[in-house]
Amino acid sequence: MNARDSSNRLSELLRREHHAMAAFLVALAGFDEKRLWVELGYPSLFTYLNRELGLSKSAAFYRKTAAELIQRFPELVEPLEDGKLCLSTVGELAQVLTPENRDQVIPRFLHLSKQEARAVVAELKPVERPPRREVVTTVRVAAAAPPVRDPEPAAVLELGAPATACVIAPGSPAELVDAKVATRTVNAPISRTTPPTFEPLTADLRRMHLTVTKRFEAKVADARDALSHSHPGASTEVILEAALDLLLDRAKKRKGLVEKPRREKRPSRPDHIPAEVKRAVWVRDGGCCQWALENGGVCGSRQRLQYDHIQPKALGGKPTIENVRLLCARHNLLAARKIFGDAWMDRYAPARKATAATGRRDAGSAGARSEVPAAALTGPT
C-alpha cells in the first residue's frame, strides 16, 4: 500500500469516526432528554457517562455539554458529522450560543482549535474589568526526599527580587496568589521548550503564563533601567514588546524587508540573491513555504524558511524573482535530494552520524537533516 492509498484509508476511517461520534451524541441527547439515567439510579448525565460508560471526567463533560447543546440546536449535528466541529470547540461554543445569535455565531466556530475558539469566546463575551497586574512568584523543584509542607502564602514580588524561577503572569489578580498558586512544588525540572500559554480575556487582551529563569528576570529589570528615559515607568509588557520589535526588525533586514530600500543597488556576487529579489519573493510567497502538496495546496510552514533556487545554482539557475521561492529547511533539503539524489547528498551529511551516536535523533529525523552543511545545498538553496 503506497502513501496515497494509506491516506485514502485514513480519510475513510476519519469519516467513520466523525459519523460515529455524531450518532453517539444524537443518541445521548435523546437519552438525556428522557432522563433515562434517572431510571438507572444516577444523579446526573455526567455521573452516568463517568461511572456507567467509564469515560474520564473530561470526556464525560464534553459529551454531556455537546448532547445538551444538540437538544437546543439540532443544526450542530451536521458540522459534527463533517468534522467541522470538535468536542472541545463545542464546549467553548456553549458559552456564547443563543437562539438569537445562532446563525452568526455557529459559522465562526467551524474548523477552529480549542485555543482559537477561546479567542472567539473572549471577543463575544469579554472578561469584565480584566486584571492588568503582573505577578512574579517563586517555583521550587522538589527533591526526592520527604514531602514538603505547604508553604506560607507568597507575596507579590517586585521585578528584580531574587527567585530561582518565576512565573510572569501579566493580569493575574493579587487575590488569586495563594499558597498553592504562588509557590508550587513540582516533581520534575521546568521545561523550557514548551511555549507560553495565552489565555484570551477580551478581543484584544491576553493573559500570558510563562516560566522563566532568574537570569531572565534580571535581564528584564536591566532592560527597564536601560529604557527608563524613552519608556519611563514601562510595564513588563512594554519592555518585552520593545525587545521583540528590535528582534523582528533585525530579521526583516536580513530578508531585505525594509520599509525604505536603497535606491541604488549595492554590488554583490552574481550568484547572490539581491535584496530586492528577496523582498519581492517574500511578499509574493506570503512568508511561508511554497512546497506543493499532492492535494493542490502548499506546505505553508513559517519556520526555518530559506530562499530556494527552483533551477539550482549548480545547474545555472539565476537569482531572479521567477527562479527563487521560499521553502522551509526540510523541503529545501528534499528538493536537493530530488535533484541530486540521496547518494550524493549523503556525502555531505556526516553530522547525522554524530547526531545518532549521541542518541539525540536518528538519521531520518528532521532535526538531523537540518544539520547538513550548507555547502551540500549549493544547488537548490
Buried (B, 14 or more C-beta within 10 A) or exposed (E): EEEEEEEEEEEEEEEEEBBEBBEBBBEBBEBBEEEEBEEEEBEBBBBBBBEEEEBEEEBBBBBBBBBBBBBEBEEBBEBBBBBBBBBBBBBBBBEBBEEEEBEEBBEBBEEBEEEBBBBBBBBBEBBEEBBBBBBBBBBBEEEEEEEEEEBEEBEBBEBBBEBEBBBBBBBBEEEEBEEEBBBBBEEEEBEEEEEEEBBBBBEEBBBBBBBBBBEBBBBBBEBBEEBEEEBEEBBBBEBBEBBEEEEEEEEBEEBBBEEEEEEEEEEEEEEEBBBEBBBBBBEEBEEBBBBEEEEEEBBEBEEEBBBBBBBBBBEEBBBBBEBBBBBBBBBBBBBBBEBBEEEEBBEBBEBBEEBBEEEEBEEEBEEBBBBBEEEBBBBBB
